[in-house]
Amino acid sequence: MQEVSEEDIAKILNVLENFSETETSRMKIEVSEGREEGTVDRQYHHGRCDVGSPWAKGEWFDVLE
């Protein structure tokens, strides 16, 4: 197992502290050797609750006929 430096731990804690101050509710971390250190991407997440729902399938479910 690889040693983890105190600096790396401090960087991770900094990321978590900054994230907790935002209004974003989910975080997904992907580590990549092909990216420049310190770069961040934000992507919209549709949420698991929409998968398979009538709304996600394009069906209206709250319209009176």
C-alpha positions in Angstrom: 0.0 0.0 0.0 1.2 3.5 -0.9 2.0 6.0 1.8 -0.2 9.1 1.9 1.4 12.4 2.7 0.1 14.9 5.2 -0.2 17.4 2.2 -2.5 15.0 0.3 -4.7 14.6 3.4 -4.9 18.4 3.8 -5.9 18.8 0.2 -8.7 16.2 0.5 -10.0 17.9 3.7 -9.9 21.2 1.9 -12.0 19.8 -1.0 -14.5 18.4 1.5 -14.7 21.6 3.5 -15.2 23.8 0.4 -17.9 21.4 -1.0 -19.8 21.4 2.3 -20.2 25.2 1.9 -21.9 24.9 -1.5 -25.6 24.0 -2.2 -24.6 20.9 -4.1 -25.8 17.7 -2.5 -23.7 15.1 -4.3 -20.0 14.7 -5.0 -18.4 12.1 -7.3 -14.6 11.9 -7.3 -12.8 10.3 -10.2 -9.0 10.2 -10.1 -7.2 10.4 -13.4 -3.5 10.4 -14.2 -4.4 12.2 -17.5 -5.7 15.4 -15.9 -3.8 18.4 -14.6 -3.6 18.4 -10.8 -6.2 20.6 -9.2 -8.7 20.7 -12.1 -12.4 20.3 -11.3 -15.4 19.6 -13.6 -19.0 20.1 -12.5 -21.8 18.1 -14.2 -25.5 18.1 -13.8 -26.9 14.9 -12.2 -30.4 13.9 -13.1 -30.7 11.8 -10.0 -31.6 8.2 -9.4 -35.2 9.1 -8.4 -36.0 9.9 -12.1 -34.8 6.6 -13.5 -37.9 4.6 -14.6 -40.3 7.3 -13.5 -43.2 8.4 -15.8 -41.5 11.8 -15.9 -38.2 10.4 -17.1 -40.1 8.3 -19.8 -41.8 11.5 -21.1 -45.2 10.4 -19.9 -47.5 12.9 -18.1 -48.8 11.5 -14.9 -50.4 14.5 -13.2 -52.7 15.7 -16.1 -56.4 15.3 -15.7 -58.0 13.9 -18.9 
